[in-house]
Structure formats: C-alpha cells, structure tokens
Amino acid sequence: MSETMKLVFERSVPGRIGFSLPEKDVPETNLEDIFSASYIRSEKADLPELSELEIMRHYTELSNHNFGVDSGFYPLGSCTMKYNPKINEKVARFPGFANIHPYQPESSVQGAMALLYDLQTSLVEITGMDEVTLQPAAGAQGEWTGLMLIRAYHEANGDTKRTKVIIPDSAHGTNPASATVAGFEVVTVKSNEKGLVDVEDLRTVVGDDTAALMLTNPNTLGLFEKDIVEIAEIIHAAGGKLYYDGANLNAIMSKVRPGDMGFDVVHLNLHKTFTGPHGGGGPGSGPIGIKKDLIPFLPTPVLTKEEGGYTFDYNYPQSIGRVKPYYGNFGINVRAYTYIRTMGPDGLKKVTEYAVLNANYMMRRLEKAFDLPFDQVCKHEFVLSGNRQKKLGVRTTDIAKRLLDHNFHPPTVYFPLIVEEAMMIEPTETESKETLDKFIDTMLQIAEEAENDPEIVQEAPHATYVKRLDETRAARKPVLRYQK
Ligand SMILES: *Cc1c(COP(=O)(O)O)cnc(C)c1O
C-alpha cells in the first residue's frame, strides 16, 4: 500500500494527540448518575491517535485524490461542470445570509426574501414563464414538482383519464423516473435519423390520455428540436401540457425561451447553468417556471411582494403542498443570484454563445478520428461514437480510463442509449481554447494509440492512485468502514 493510501488507523501511534483542552473547572461528573450502565462503554473507543499536523496531511492528501472542476477539465456531458466563480462563495458567506434561520420572523429577513424574490423575477424573465418557485432542491425534484402541478391541473378540470407522459427515447434518465414517481405511465416517442423527435411517431402516441410531453431542447444529443412549435401544437391540441427539461440552459439562454416555444413548465438546474457547485451530491436547486393556469397549484408558501414588504403566502387552497422544508436551498440560490447579477443580460448571452462555440469547435476537430452519428450544428454538447475504435478492440470505457492518465475527467459514456459506444462531451463556456486543444489533442492521441498500441488504452489508467476498479463490486459490496 502506498504511503498516501494509508488510513488514519494505520498511522496511529498510542498516546499521540491532536488537541488541547483547558483545565477542567467544573466538578467531575459520575456518568452512572446520568446514564443507565448499558449505555456506558466498558472499554476505551478504538480511535486513531495522531497529531494535528498528521491529521491535516491525511485529509489534504485525500482531497488531492479527488477530481473537481478546480483541478482539471471535466467535460461530463449533460452535467455542465463549469467553473464555479469564487465571488458566489463570498456572497453566500455574508453573515446576513449565512447566519439567518428559516424560522426567524419575516420582518427580520426581508433582505434575504428580497434576494429570493429578485431571483424568481430574473428566472421568470430568462425562461419566459409567468411564475417561478424556488422550492425544489434538484433537477429531478423540479421535474417531479412540475409533473405534480400538471396532474393537479388535469384533476381540477375533472380530466382524470390523462395518465400518460410522453418522453423521447433520447431523454435524460430522470425524466421517466420522475414521471413514474408522479404516478404517470411513460410512453416513449422515437427519435428520427437526425436525432430529433419523430413528429409522425408523436402523432401516433398522443391522445386524450396524454397528460404531458417531457422534452429537453436541445436534447441530450445536443441538438435543437427545430420542430418544437409544431410539437407544441400537437400536444396542446390534444389537451396535454408541455414540460421542458431546462437542466442545461446554457445551450439557449438569452437566445430563445422555453415559455416562447410553448412550454407550460420548465425546471432549471441552478447547480449547472447558474454555477452552483455540484457533483458531490448537493445541495442543489431545481426551481420550476410555470405558465398562468398552473399557478393555483404551486407548492406553498409562495413568496410574494406586498406594500409592506415580502411575505410567504400560504393561501393557495389548490396547492400540491410543500415539496421541500423551508423555502428551497437558500445558499445555492444566493450563488445563482450572484452569478446572474455578475453576468447581466449581455453576459448570459455570451455564456450561451461560447458554450455552443466551444462544443462545435471540439466536435469538428474530433470528427476526424471518431464517428459522429449526428452530423449537424450542435448546441452546448455533442455525442461521438467509439464504434471505429471498438472494431480495433478498444472500447469507450478504455478511452475514458485512458483520459484519466492525462488528468482529464472522461465525458459521459454509454449515454444516450440510442448511440452505440456513446461519448457525450460538454466542454462548457468557461474553458479556454488552450484547454480545449489539449483535450482534443489527447483524444486524437488515444485514437492513434487504439490503432497502433491498443494495449496501452485497454490497460489504462496507468497514472492514477488506483487502477481499474471493479465498479460492480464497489456498488454491490461497498466496504465503507475501516476493517482491521
Ligand atoms: C442533470 C440533469 C437532470 C437532473 O438534475 P439533478 O439535479 O441531478 O436531479 C435532468 N435532466 C437533464 C437533461 C440533466 O442534465
């Protein structure tokens, strides 16, 4: 075992301590007087004994084994791993934001409520919707909340036969999952040879049992659904609602708006497009924007502005109820607000332009060495296929592992499912041309290795702390506790 992989327990030296406490100045307590004997340890806890410096080195080393946007390029498609500006962190740590409590009287947190209200207003403008709620804590929860609103809307109209949600076969996995959890049956609509929703197939699956269509535009192939107006007409004519998965809004932000395309609900991932740090499992923020006729069903409380100031309105008798304790993940909303105010409308437009430019630049340079199943202008991301390399015995997994040797996080692989040996690459707008070129050159080098020296790719990674892991065993039989 390498020195850096040593666990704290193996570094322990009896008697060594990493803290100092002041002299005791209260009488000794007899534990038996307070707790029943069965709660009291008979032996000392077997904890590692280290100095403060040793424990600092241990955790600092562990943190270096981790990979993040701050340590390298992270082109994980559909995840928008862009840079998280540090000014966001500074603002989120302002004592007036960081130290308030959700149970404080409204009169004492008017500034925080003003920020949330302004954020809602900005998102209404950015999405082209009529109202926004900041409650959902993630993209998937936003999806579920939006679908519950659609469900409540149909039920309020006595339209109870609408049990189906139509979802394209290229959709993000959370879409069918959210629809199922919201109590709907999922119906799949096919993609055509251009990677877009097959409008003719859509006509055959839509009907008076359609509750909604869920769509990502651009879809997970990074392609803009240019028939969206026609698609919206088909769904609305059938009495259904349109749900927009807006997790990756930097493909279209400040250029077109879901509300104008005809969508009734949209969720945003503030922890993607709006620079909230993510990847570690949270906290996130997945606000939804909705059109007017869904407003009565909003989760409560609804943040409103009145003459005397901001207030939380609970008077929504048709509300689907609260979907998140308190009012959403406040800290991540502060970060998103800071980002929007830092960029301004022109800045947000540039974000989209560079995100799309970077993706197209990369796609055009990489198509020489890798298969490009859908050859057209992409938006924020694109999908390659490793089929050419597979014929040489090098799988997409191997290419992903080889990228680790060059300190790159791999792209999303084997997704979307409709592309064989898929590699879904999202460079994001925050990367420089030098970084893009370095990644492209590495990918071209790996393609060359696949032809001339396949073993080096098949056996990668060579330069990481651990070699190729048994991912199935790690998921099925994880060892999460120190074992002597
Ligand atoms: C990330 C993503 C989601 C899910 O968002 P979470 O915050 O991870 O729940 C949904 N749809 C698309 C297209 C995404 O990229």
Boltz pocket constraint, residues with backbone or C-beta under 6 A from the ligand:
constraints:
  - pocket:
      binder: B
      contacts: [[A, 78], [A, 79], [A, 137], [A, 138], [A, 139], [A, 140], [A, 141], [A, 172], [A, 174], [A, 175], [A, 216], [A, 245], [A, 247], [A, 248], [A, 269], [A, 284], [A, 286]]
      max_distance: 6.0
